[in-house]
Structures are given as C-alpha cells and as structure tokens.
Amino acid sequence: MSTFTALIHREDDLYVAECPEVGTVSQGVTIESAVRNLREATELYLEETSIIPYERAFITTFEAVCNA
C-alpha cells in the first residue's frame, strides 16, 4: 500500500480531486466521495500501468496580487 496526495477544489456543485503523483482526477458531490472516487481511479490506473517510481508532491502556498 502506498500513500498519495489528493488536491481538492470545488467546481460548481462538485468537488474535484486530483492525484498529482500519477495524474488521476475524479469528482464527487462531497469531499469524501471525491476522494473515494479518486482512490478507485488511481487503483485502476495503477493496475493497468507498469508501476513507475513516483515522488510525493511538494505542496506550498504563495501570494499574488489580485486586481478586482
């Protein structure tokens, strides 16, 4: 078993979850369902793909000027 990262954002009425280590994306009505669907999509992807070494995503924040 491996640990992956889930980046989540909201689009309209859905939550979108992305796994940056392998590039899989899924969605759900709740955060929990989005992550559950992402887990399933990632597992299916890894079953069909020769397992390649991946690096954990490095997540940080930054500030930007927003002219509203």
mmCIF file of the N, C-alpha and C atoms, coordinates in Angstrom:
data_MODEL
# 
_entry.id   MODEL 
# 
loop_
_atom_site.group_PDB 
_atom_site.id 
_atom_site.type_symbol 
_atom_site.label_atom_id 
_atom_site.label_alt_id 
_atom_site.label_comp_id 
_atom_site.label_asym_id 
_atom_site.label_entity_id 
_atom_site.label_seq_id 
_atom_site.pdbx_PDB_ins_code 
_atom_site.Cartn_x 
_atom_site.Cartn_y 
_atom_site.Cartn_z 
_atom_site.occupancy 
_atom_site.B_iso_or_equiv 
_atom_site.pdbx_formal_charge 
_atom_site.auth_seq_id 
_atom_site.auth_comp_id 
_atom_site.auth_asym_id 
_atom_site.auth_atom_id 
_atom_site.pdbx_PDB_model_num 
ATOM 1   N N  . MET A 1 1  ? 0.848   -1.172 0.000   1.00 0.00 ? 1  MET A N  1 
ATOM 2   C CA . MET A 1 1  ? 0.000   0.000  0.000   1.00 0.00 ? 1  MET A CA 1 
ATOM 3   C C  . MET A 1 1  ? 0.893   1.235  0.000   1.00 0.00 ? 1  MET A C  1 
ATOM 4   N N  . SER A 1 2  ? 0.484   2.241  -0.765  1.00 0.00 ? 2  SER A N  1 
ATOM 5   C CA . SER A 1 2  ? 1.222   3.498  -0.867  1.00 0.00 ? 2  SER A CA 1 
ATOM 6   C C  . SER A 1 2  ? 0.326   4.659  -0.476  1.00 0.00 ? 2  SER A C  1 
ATOM 7   N N  . THR A 1 3  ? 0.945   5.742  -0.079  1.00 0.00 ? 3  THR A N  1 
ATOM 8   C CA . THR A 1 3  ? 0.212   6.955  0.268   1.00 0.00 ? 3  THR A CA 1 
ATOM 9   C C  . THR A 1 3  ? 0.371   7.960  -0.858  1.00 0.00 ? 3  THR A C  1 
ATOM 10  N N  . PHE A 1 4  ? -0.755  8.532  -1.293  1.00 0.00 ? 4  PHE A N  1 
ATOM 11  C CA . PHE A 1 4  ? -0.760  9.525  -2.358  1.00 0.00 ? 4  PHE A CA 1 
ATOM 12  C C  . PHE A 1 4  ? -1.394  10.816 -1.854  1.00 0.00 ? 4  PHE A C  1 
ATOM 13  N N  . THR A 1 5  ? -1.239  11.881 -2.621  1.00 0.00 ? 5  THR A N  1 
ATOM 14  C CA . THR A 1 5  ? -1.782  13.184 -2.286  1.00 0.00 ? 5  THR A CA 1 
ATOM 15  C C  . THR A 1 5  ? -3.082  13.412 -3.045  1.00 0.00 ? 5  THR A C  1 
ATOM 16  N N  . ALA A 1 6  ? -4.065  14.026 -2.407  1.00 0.00 ? 6  ALA A N  1 
ATOM 17  C CA . ALA A 1 6  ? -5.302  14.431 -3.069  1.00 0.00 ? 6  ALA A CA 1 
ATOM 18  C C  . ALA A 1 6  ? -5.431  15.947 -2.958  1.00 0.00 ? 6  ALA A C  1 
ATOM 19  N N  . LEU A 1 7  ? -5.423  16.629 -4.093  1.00 0.00 ? 7  LEU A N  1 
ATOM 20  C CA . LEU A 1 7  ? -5.668  18.065 -4.147  1.00 0.00 ? 7  LEU A CA 1 
ATOM 21  C C  . LEU A 1 7  ? -7.133  18.237 -4.509  1.00 0.00 ? 7  LEU A C  1 
ATOM 22  N N  . ILE A 1 8  ? -7.861  19.008 -3.728  1.00 0.00 ? 8  ILE A N  1 
ATOM 23  C CA . ILE A 1 8  ? -9.309  19.103 -3.907  1.00 0.00 ? 8  ILE A CA 1 
ATOM 24  C C  . ILE A 1 8  ? -9.721  20.560 -4.083  1.00 0.00 ? 8  ILE A C  1 
ATOM 25  N N  . HIS A 1 9  ? -10.572 20.792 -5.068  1.00 0.00 ? 9  HIS A N  1 
ATOM 26  C CA . HIS A 1 9  ? -11.184 22.108 -5.225  1.00 0.00 ? 9  HIS A CA 1 
ATOM 27  C C  . HIS A 1 9  ? -12.632 21.934 -5.665  1.00 0.00 ? 9  HIS A C  1 
ATOM 28  N N  . ARG A 1 10 ? -13.399 22.976 -5.504  1.00 0.00 ? 10 ARG A N  1 
ATOM 29  C CA . ARG A 1 10 ? -14.826 22.917 -5.830  1.00 0.00 ? 10 ARG A CA 1 
ATOM 30  C C  . ARG A 1 10 ? -15.062 23.530 -7.199  1.00 0.00 ? 10 ARG A C  1 
ATOM 31  N N  . GLU A 1 11 ? -15.856 22.854 -8.014  1.00 0.00 ? 11 GLU A N  1 
ATOM 32  C CA . GLU A 1 11 ? -16.309 23.372 -9.306  1.00 0.00 ? 11 GLU A CA 1 
ATOM 33  C C  . GLU A 1 11 ? -17.820 23.235 -9.356  1.00 0.00 ? 11 GLU A C  1 
ATOM 34  N N  . ASP A 1 12 ? -18.495 24.342 -9.341  1.00 0.00 ? 12 ASP A N  1 
ATOM 35  C CA . ASP A 1 12 ? -19.963 24.362 -9.331  1.00 0.00 ? 12 ASP A CA 1 
ATOM 36  C C  . ASP A 1 12 ? -20.483 23.525 -8.161  1.00 0.00 ? 12 ASP A C  1 
ATOM 37  N N  . ASP A 1 13 ? -21.232 22.460 -8.436  1.00 0.00 ? 13 ASP A N  1 
ATOM 38  C CA . ASP A 1 13 ? -21.839 21.647 -7.383  1.00 0.00 ? 13 ASP A CA 1 
ATOM 39  C C  . ASP A 1 13 ? -21.010 20.417 -7.016  1.00 0.00 ? 13 ASP A C  1 
ATOM 40  N N  . LEU A 1 14 ? -19.797 20.295 -7.562  1.00 0.00 ? 14 LEU A N  1 
ATOM 41  C CA . LEU A 1 14 ? -18.982 19.104 -7.327  1.00 0.00 ? 14 LEU A CA 1 
ATOM 42  C C  . LEU A 1 14 ? -17.625 19.462 -6.744  1.00 0.00 ? 14 LEU A C  1 
ATOM 43  N N  . TYR A 1 15 ? -17.037 18.495 -6.048  1.00 0.00 ? 15 TYR A N  1 
ATOM 44  C CA . TYR A 1 15 ? -15.649 18.597 -5.618  1.00 0.00 ? 15 TYR A CA 1 
ATOM 45  C C  . TYR A 1 15 ? -14.810 17.801 -6.604  1.00 0.00 ? 15 TYR A C  1 
ATOM 46  N N  . VAL A 1 16 ? -13.696 18.388 -7.035  1.00 0.00 ? 16 VAL A N  1 
ATOM 47  C CA . VAL A 1 16 ? -12.785 17.729 -7.961  1.00 0.00 ? 16 VAL A CA 1 
ATOM 48  C C  . VAL A 1 16 ? -11.527 17.379 -7.185  1.00 0.00 ? 16 VAL A C  1 
ATOM 49  N N  . ALA A 1 17 ? -11.105 16.124 -7.287  1.00 0.00 ? 17 ALA A N  1 
ATOM 50  C CA . ALA A 1 17 ? -9.913  15.647 -6.577  1.00 0.00 ? 17 ALA A CA 1 
ATOM 51  C C  . ALA A 1 17 ? -8.891  15.180 -7.599  1.00 0.00 ? 17 ALA A C  1 
ATOM 52  N N  . GLU A 1 18 ? -7.640  15.575 -7.391  1.00 0.00 ? 18 GLU A N  1 
ATOM 53  C CA . GLU A 1 18 ? -6.562  15.224 -8.313  1.00 0.00 ? 18 GLU A CA 1 
ATOM 54  C C  . GLU A 1 18 ? -5.405  14.618 -7.536  1.00 0.00 ? 18 GLU A C  1 
ATOM 55  N N  . CYS A 1 19 ? -4.816  13.578 -8.097  1.00 0.00 ? 19 CYS A N  1 
ATOM 56  C CA . CYS A 1 19 ? -3.621  12.951 -7.523  1.00 0.00 ? 19 CYS A CA 1 
ATOM 57  C C  . CYS A 1 19 ? -2.415  13.393 -8.354  1.00 0.00 ? 19 CYS A C  1 
ATOM 58  N N  . PRO A 1 20 ? -1.604  14.339 -7.864  1.00 0.00 ? 20 PRO A N  1 
ATOM 59  C CA . PRO A 1 20 ? -0.501  14.854 -8.670  1.00 0.00 ? 20 PRO A CA 1 
ATOM 60  C C  . PRO A 1 20 ? 0.616   13.843 -8.923  1.00 0.00 ? 20 PRO A C  1 
ATOM 61  N N  . GLU A 1 21 ? 0.731   12.835 -8.078  1.00 0.00 ? 21 GLU A N  1 
ATOM 62  C CA . GLU A 1 21 ? 1.810   11.857 -8.283  1.00 0.00 ? 21 GLU A CA 1 
ATOM 63  C C  . GLU A 1 21 ? 1.616   11.028 -9.559  1.00 0.00 ? 21 GLU A C  1 
ATOM 64  N N  . VAL A 1 22 ? 0.365   10.687 -9.878  1.00 0.00 ? 22 VAL A N  1 
ATOM 65  C CA . VAL A 1 22 ? 0.129   9.855  -11.065 1.00 0.00 ? 22 VAL A CA 1 
ATOM 66  C C  . VAL A 1 22 ? -0.761  10.539 -12.102 1.00 0.00 ? 22 VAL A C  1 
ATOM 67  N N  . GLY A 1 23 ? -1.375  11.671 -11.767 1.00 0.00 ? 23 GLY A N  1 
ATOM 68  C CA . GLY A 1 23 ? -2.170  12.416 -12.727 1.00 0.00 ? 23 GLY A CA 1 
ATOM 69  C C  . GLY A 1 23 ? -3.630  12.016 -12.833 1.00 0.00 ? 23 GLY A C  1 
ATOM 70  N N  . THR A 1 24 ? -4.129  11.207 -11.917 1.00 0.00 ? 24 THR A N  1 
ATOM 71  C CA . THR A 1 24 ? -5.536  10.826 -11.966 1.00 0.00 ? 24 THR A CA 1 
ATOM 72  C C  . THR A 1 24 ? -6.406  11.936 -11.385 1.00 0.00 ? 24 THR A C  1 
ATOM 73  N N  . VAL A 1 25 ? -7.633  12.016 -11.889 1.00 0.00 ? 25 VAL A N  1 
ATOM 74  C CA . VAL A 1 25 ? -8.588  13.032 -11.462 1.00 0.00 ? 25 VAL A CA 1 
ATOM 75  C C  . VAL A 1 25 ? -9.953  12.386 -11.346 1.00 0.00 ? 25 VAL A C  1 
ATOM 76  N N  . SER A 1 26 ? -10.737 12.807 -10.363 1.00 0.00 ? 26 SER A N  1 
ATOM 77  C CA . SER A 1 26 ? -12.110 12.332 -10.225 1.00 0.00 ? 26 SER A CA 1 
ATOM 78  C C  . SER A 1 26 ? -12.924 13.420 -9.549  1.00 0.00 ? 26 SER A C  1 
ATOM 79  N N  . GLN A 1 27 ? -14.197 13.149 -9.327  1.00 0.00 ? 27 GLN A N  1 
ATOM 80  C CA . GLN A 1 27 ? -15.071 14.142 -8.711  1.00 0.00 ? 27 GLN A CA 1 
ATOM 81  C C  . GLN A 1 27 ? -16.124 13.461 -7.863  1.00 0.00 ? 27 GLN A C  1 
ATOM 82  N N  . GLY A 1 28 ? -16.800 14.261 -7.042  1.00 0.00 ? 28 GLY A N  1 
ATOM 83  C CA . GLY A 1 28 ? -17.870 13.742 -6.201  1.00 0.00 ? 28 GLY A CA 1 
ATOM 84  C C  . GLY A 1 28 ? -18.695 14.878 -5.636  1.00 0.00 ? 28 GLY A C  1 
ATOM 85  N N  . VAL A 1 29 ? -19.866 14.546 -5.137  1.00 0.00 ? 29 VAL A N  1 
ATOM 86  C CA . VAL A 1 29 ? -20.772 15.541 -4.560  1.00 0.00 ? 29 VAL A CA 1 
ATOM 87  C C  . VAL A 1 29 ? -20.242 16.037 -3.218  1.00 0.00 ? 29 VAL A C  1 
ATOM 88  N N  . THR A 1 30 ? -19.526 15.176 -2.495  1.00 0.00 ? 30 THR A N  1 
ATOM 89  C CA . THR A 1 30 ? -18.902 15.553 -1.227  1.00 0.00 ? 30 THR A CA 1 
ATOM 90  C C  . THR A 1 30 ? -17.396 15.360 -1.350  1.00 0.00 ? 30 THR A C  1 
ATOM 91  N N  . ILE A 1 31 ? -16.655 15.926 -0.414  1.00 0.00 ? 31 ILE A N  1 
ATOM 92  C CA . ILE A 1 31 ? -15.199 15.729 -0.407  1.00 0.00 ? 31 ILE A CA 1 
ATOM 93  C C  . ILE A 1 31 ? -14.884 14.252 -0.249  1.00 0.00 ? 31 ILE A C  1 
ATOM 94  N N  . GLU A 1 32 ? -15.605 13.602 0.647   1.00 0.00 ? 32 GLU A N  1 
ATOM 95  C CA . GLU A 1 32 ? -15.360 12.176 0.896   1.00 0.00 ? 32 GLU A CA 1 
ATOM 96  C C  . GLU A 1 32 ? -15.601 11.344 -0.359  1.00 0.00 ? 32 GLU A C  1 
ATOM 97  N N  . SER A 1 33 ? -16.675 11.629 -1.088  1.00 0.00 ? 33 SER A N  1 
ATOM 98  C CA . SER A 1 33 ? -16.952 10.854 -2.300  1.00 0.00 ? 33 SER A CA 1 
ATOM 99  C C  . SER A 1 33 ? -15.942 11.168 -3.395  1.00 0.00 ? 33 SER A C  1 
ATOM 100 N N  . ALA A 1 34 ? -15.469 12.413 -3.459  1.00 0.00 ? 34 ALA A N  1 
ATOM 101 C CA . ALA A 1 34 ? -14.450 12.761 -4.445  1.00 0.00 ? 34 ALA A CA 1 
ATOM 102 C C  . ALA A 1 34 ? -13.154 12.003 -4.169  1.00 0.00 ? 34 ALA A C  1 
ATOM 103 N N  . VAL A 1 35 ? -12.749 11.931 -2.903  1.00 0.00 ? 35 VAL A N  1 
ATOM 104 C CA . VAL A 1 35 ? -11.523 11.201 -2.545  1.00 0.00 ? 35 VAL A CA 1 
ATOM 105 C C  . VAL A 1 35 ? -11.714 9.709  -2.768  1.00 0.00 ? 35 VAL A C  1 
ATOM 106 N N  . ARG A 1 36 ? -12.874 9.169  -2.419  1.00 0.00 ? 36 ARG A N  1 
ATOM 107 C CA . ARG A 1 36 ? -13.156 7.749  -2.642  1.00 0.00 ? 36 ARG A CA 1 
ATOM 108 C C  . ARG A 1 36 ? -13.088 7.425  -4.146  1.00 0.00 ? 36 ARG A C  1 
ATOM 109 N N  . ASN A 1 37 ? -13.678 8.283  -4.969  1.00 0.00 ? 37 ASN A N  1 
ATOM 110 C CA . ASN A 1 37 ? -13.644 8.075  -6.416  1.00 0.00 ? 37 ASN A CA 1 
ATOM 111 C C  . ASN A 1 37 ? -12.225 8.222  -6.960  1.00 0.00 ? 37 ASN A C  1 
ATOM 112 N N  . LEU A 1 38 ? -11.454 9.151  -6.391  1.00 0.00 ? 38 LEU A N  1 
ATOM 113 C CA . LEU A 1 38 ? -10.062 9.320  -6.802  1.00 0.00 ? 38 LEU A CA 1 
ATOM 114 C C  . LEU A 1 38 ? -9.247  8.090  -6.442  1.00 0.00 ? 38 LEU A C  1 
ATOM 115 N N  . ARG A 1 39 ? -9.473  7.531  -5.264  1.00 0.00 ? 39 ARG A N  1 
ATOM 116 C CA . ARG A 1 39 ? -8.769  6.316  -4.855  1.00 0.00 ? 39 ARG A CA 1 
ATOM 117 C C  . ARG A 1 39 ? -9.056  5.193  -5.855  1.00 0.00 ? 39 ARG A C  1 
ATOM 118 N N  . GLU A 1 40 ? -10.336 5.025  -6.207  1.00 0.00 ? 40 GLU A N  1 
ATOM 119 C CA . GLU A 1 40 ? -10.710 3.977  -7.156  1.00 0.00 ? 40 GLU A CA 1 
ATOM 120 C C  . GLU A 1 40 ? -10.060 4.224  -8.524  1.00 0.00 ? 40 GLU A C  1 
ATOM 121 N N  . ALA A 1 41 ? -10.097 5.456  -8.999  1.00 0.00 ? 41 ALA A N  1 
ATOM 122 C CA . ALA A 1 41 ? -9.491  5.780  -10.291 1.00 0.00 ? 41 ALA A CA 1 
ATOM 123 C C  . ALA A 1 41 ? -7.987  5.535  -10.265 1.00 0.00 ? 41 ALA A C  1 
ATOM 124 N N  . THR A 1 42 ? -7.338  5.889  -9.168  1.00 0.00 ? 42 THR A N  1 
ATOM 125 C CA . THR A 1 42 ? -5.895  5.698  -9.047  1.00 0.00 ? 42 THR A CA 1 
ATOM 126 C C  . THR A 1 42 ? -5.543  4.222  -8.991  1.00 0.00 ? 42 THR A C  1 
ATOM 127 N N  . GLU A 1 43 ? -6.311  3.441  -8.233  1.00 0.00 ? 43 GLU A N  1 
ATOM 128 C CA . GLU A 1 43 ? -6.058  1.999  -8.160  1.00 0.00 ? 43 GLU A CA 1 
ATOM 129 C C  . GLU A 1 43 ? -6.239  1.341  -9.530  1.00 0.00 ? 43 GLU A C  1 
ATOM 130 N N  . LEU A 1 44 ? -7.285  1.727  -10.267 1.00 0.00 ? 44 LEU A N  1 
ATOM 131 C CA . LEU A 1 44 ? -7.497  1.180  -11.608 1.00 0.00 ? 44 LEU A CA 1 
ATOM 132 C C  . LEU A 1 44 ? -6.359  1.572  -12.540 1.00 0.00 ? 44 LEU A C  1 
ATOM 133 N N  . TYR A 1 45 ? -5.917  2.817  -12.437 1.00 0.00 ? 45 TYR A N  1 
ATOM 134 C CA . TYR A 1 45 ? -4.803  3.281  -13.251 1.00 0.00 ? 45 TYR A CA 1 
ATOM 135 C C  . TYR A 1 45 ? -3.538  2.474  -12.957 1.00 0.00 ? 45 TYR A C  1 
ATOM 136 N N  . LEU A 1 46 ? -3.252  2.271  -11.669 1.00 0.00 ? 46 LEU A N  1 
ATOM 137 C CA . LEU A 1 46 ? -2.037  1.552  -11.285 1.00 0.00 ? 46 LEU A CA 1 
ATOM 138 C C  . LEU A 1 46 ? -2.105  0.077  -11.662 1.00 0.00 ? 46 LEU A C  1 
ATOM 139 N N  . GLU A 1 47 ? -3.324  -0.511 -11.733 1.00 0.00 ? 47 GLU A N  1 
ATOM 140 C CA . GLU A 1 47 ? -3.467  -1.899 -12.183 1.00 0.00 ? 47 GLU A CA 1 
ATOM 141 C C  . GLU A 1 47 ? -3.100  -2.036 -13.650 1.00 0.00 ? 47 GLU A C  1 
ATOM 142 N N  . GLU A 1 48 ? -3.407  -1.025 -14.449 1.00 0.00 ? 48 GLU A N  1 
ATOM 143 C CA . GLU A 1 48 ? -3.205  -1.077 -15.893 1.00 0.00 ? 48 GLU A CA 1 
ATOM 144 C C  . GLU A 1 48 ? -1.854  -0.537 -16.336 1.00 0.00 ? 48 GLU A C  1 
ATOM 145 N N  . THR A 1 49 ? -1.142  0.105  -15.444 1.00 0.00 ? 49 THR A N  1 
ATOM 146 C CA . THR A 1 49 ? 0.117   0.747  -15.791 1.00 0.00 ? 49 THR A CA 1 
ATOM 147 C C  . THR A 1 49 ? 1.256   0.037  -15.072 1.00 0.00 ? 49 THR A C  1 
ATOM 148 N N  . SER A 1 50 ? 2.357   -0.122 -15.792 1.00 0.00 ? 50 SER A N  1 
ATOM 149 C CA . SER A 1 50 ? 3.510   -0.669 -15.088 1.00 0.00 ? 50 SER A CA 1 
ATOM 150 C C  . SER A 1 50 ? 3.890   0.334  -14.014 1.00 0.00 ? 50 SER A C  1 
ATOM 151 N N  . ILE A 1 51 ? 4.058   -0.162 -12.808 1.00 0.00 ? 51 ILE A N  1 
ATOM 152 C CA . ILE A 1 51 ? 4.308   0.727  -11.676 1.00 0.00 ? 51 ILE A CA 1 
ATOM 153 C C  . ILE A 1 51 ? 5.642   1.423  -11.877 1.00 0.00 ? 51 ILE A C  1 
ATOM 154 N N  . ILE A 1 52 ? 5.578   2.745  -11.856 1.00 0.00 ? 52 ILE A N  1 
ATOM 155 C CA . ILE A 1 52 ? 6.782   3.550  -12.009 1.00 0.00 ? 52 ILE A CA 1 
ATOM 156 C C  . ILE A 1 52 ? 7.037   4.274  -10.697 1.00 0.00 ? 52 ILE A C  1 
ATOM 157 N N  . PRO A 1 53 ? 8.282   4.505  -10.368 1.00 0.00 ? 53 PRO A N  1 
ATOM 158 C CA . PRO A 1 53 ? 8.563   5.232  -9.132  1.00 0.00 ? 53 PRO A CA 1 
ATOM 159 C C  . PRO A 1 53 ? 7.954   6.631  -9.204  1.00 0.00 ? 53 PRO A C  1 
ATOM 160 N N  . TYR A 1 54 ? 7.387   7.075  -8.139  1.00 0.00 ? 54 TYR A N  1 
ATOM 161 C CA . TYR A 1 54 ? 6.812   8.410  -8.082  1.00 0.00 ? 54 TYR A CA 1 
ATOM 162 C C  . TYR A 1 54 ? 7.386   9.125  -6.876  1.00 0.00 ? 54 TYR A C  1 
ATOM 163 N N  . GLU A 1 55 ? 7.340   10.434 -6.959  1.00 0.00 ? 55 GLU A N  1 
ATOM 164 C CA . GLU A 1 55 ? 7.786   11.244 -5.834  1.00 0.00 ? 55 GLU A CA 1 
ATOM 165 C C  . GLU A 1 55 ? 6.575   11.919 -5.221  1.00 0.00 ? 55 GLU A C  1 
ATOM 166 N N  . ARG A 1 56 ? 6.570   12.014 -3.908  1.00 0.00 ? 56 ARG A N  1 
ATOM 167 C CA . ARG A 1 56 ? 5.494   12.722 -3.222  1.00 0.00 ? 56 ARG A CA 1 
ATOM 168 C C  . ARG A 1 56 ? 5.463   14.161 -3.719  1.00 0.00 ? 56 ARG A C  1 
ATOM 169 N N  . ALA A 1 57 ? 4.268   14.674 -3.875  1.00 0.00 ? 57 ALA A N  1 
ATOM 170 C CA . ALA A 1 57 ? 4.117   16.060 -4.295  1.00 0.00 ? 57 ALA A CA 1 
ATOM 171 C C  . ALA A 1 57 ? 4.578   16.987 -3.179  1.00 0.00 ? 57 ALA A C  1 
ATOM 172 N N  . PHE A 1 58 ? 5.199   18.065 -3.545  1.00 0.00 ? 58 PHE A N  1 
ATOM 173 C CA . PHE A 1 58 ? 5.576   19.099 -2.591  1.00 0.00 ? 58 PHE A CA 1 
ATOM 174 C C  . PHE A 1 58 ? 4.544   20.205 -2.713  1.00 0.00 ? 58 PHE A C  1 
ATOM 175 N N  . ILE A 1 59 ? 3.843   20.485 -1.639  1.00 0.00 ? 59 ILE A N  1 
ATOM 176 C CA . ILE A 1 59 ? 2.780   21.463 -1.666  1.00 0.00 ? 59 ILE A CA 1 
ATOM 177 C C  . ILE A 1 59 ? 3.195   22.674 -0.844  1.00 0.00 ? 59 ILE A C  1 
ATOM 178 N N  . THR A 1 60 ? 3.013   23.841 -1.422  1.00 0.00 ? 60 THR A N  1 
ATOM 179 C CA . THR A 1 60 ? 3.324   25.090 -0.740  1.00 0.00 ? 60 THR A CA 1 
ATOM 180 C C  . THR A 1 60 ? 2.266   26.117 -1.110  1.00 0.00 ? 60 THR A C  1 
ATOM 181 N N  . THR A 1 61 ? 2.363   27.290 -0.563  1.00 0.00 ? 61 THR A N  1 
ATOM 182 C CA . THR A 1 61 ? 1.448   28.377 -0.903  1.00 0.00 ? 61 THR A CA 1 
ATOM 183 C C  . THR A 1 61 ? 2.258   29.577 -1.364  1.00 0.00 ? 61 THR A C  1 
ATOM 184 N N  . PHE A 1 62 ? 1.598   30.493 -2.044  1.00 0.00 ? 62 PHE A N  1 
ATOM 185 C CA . PHE A 1 62 ? 2.228   31.741 -2.445  1.00 0.00 ? 62 PHE A CA 1 
ATOM 186 C C  . PHE A 1 62 ? 1.171   32.822 -2.502  1.00 0.00 ? 62 PHE A C  1 
ATOM 187 N N  . GLU A 1 63 ? 1.591   34.070 -2.482  1.00 0.00 ? 63 GLU A N  1 
ATOM 188 C CA . GLU A 1 63 ? 0.676   35.201 -2.561  1.00 0.00 ? 63 GLU A CA 1 
ATOM 189 C C  . GLU A 1 63 ? 0.788   35.860 -3.913  1.00 0.00 ? 63 GLU A C  1 
ATOM 190 N N  . ALA A 1 64 ? -0.325  36.360 -4.420  1.00 0.00 ? 64 ALA A N  1 
ATOM 191 C CA . ALA A 1 64 ? -0.346  37.071 -5.683  1.00 0.00 ? 64 ALA A CA 1 
ATOM 192 C C  . ALA A 1 64 ? -1.295  38.257 -5.573  1.00 0.00 ? 64 ALA A C  1 
ATOM 193 N N  . VAL A 1 65 ? -1.005  39.308 -6.266  1.00 0.00 ? 65 VAL A N  1 
ATOM 194 C CA . VAL A 1 65 ? -1.856  40.489 -6.277  1.00 0.00 ? 65 VAL A CA 1 
ATOM 195 C C  . VAL A 1 65 ? -3.071  40.214 -7.163  1.00 0.00 ? 65 VAL A C  1 
ATOM 196 N N  . CYS A 1 66 ? -4.246  40.505 -6.627  1.00 0.00 ? 66 CYS A N  1 
ATOM 197 C CA . CYS A 1 66 ? -5.493  40.292 -7.375  1.00 0.00 ? 66 CYS A CA 1 
ATOM 198 C C  . CYS A 1 66 ? -6.133  41.647 -7.596  1.00 0.00 ? 66 CYS A C  1 
ATOM 199 N N  . ASN A 1 67 ? -6.230  42.075 -8.818  1.00 0.00 ? 67 ASN A N  1 
ATOM 200 C CA . ASN A 1 67 ? -6.892  43.333 -9.150  1.00 0.00 ? 67 ASN A CA 1 
ATOM 201 C C  . ASN A 1 67 ? -8.350  43.055 -9.465  1.00 0.00 ? 67 ASN A C  1 
ATOM 202 N N  . ALA A 1 68 ? -9.204  43.325 -8.510  1.00 0.00 ? 68 ALA A N  1 
ATOM 203 C CA . ALA A 1 68 ? -10.630 43.035 -8.706  1.00 0.00 ? 68 ALA A CA 1 
ATOM 204 C C  . ALA A 1 68 ? -11.367 44.255 -9.201  1.00 0.00 ? 68 ALA A C  1 
# 
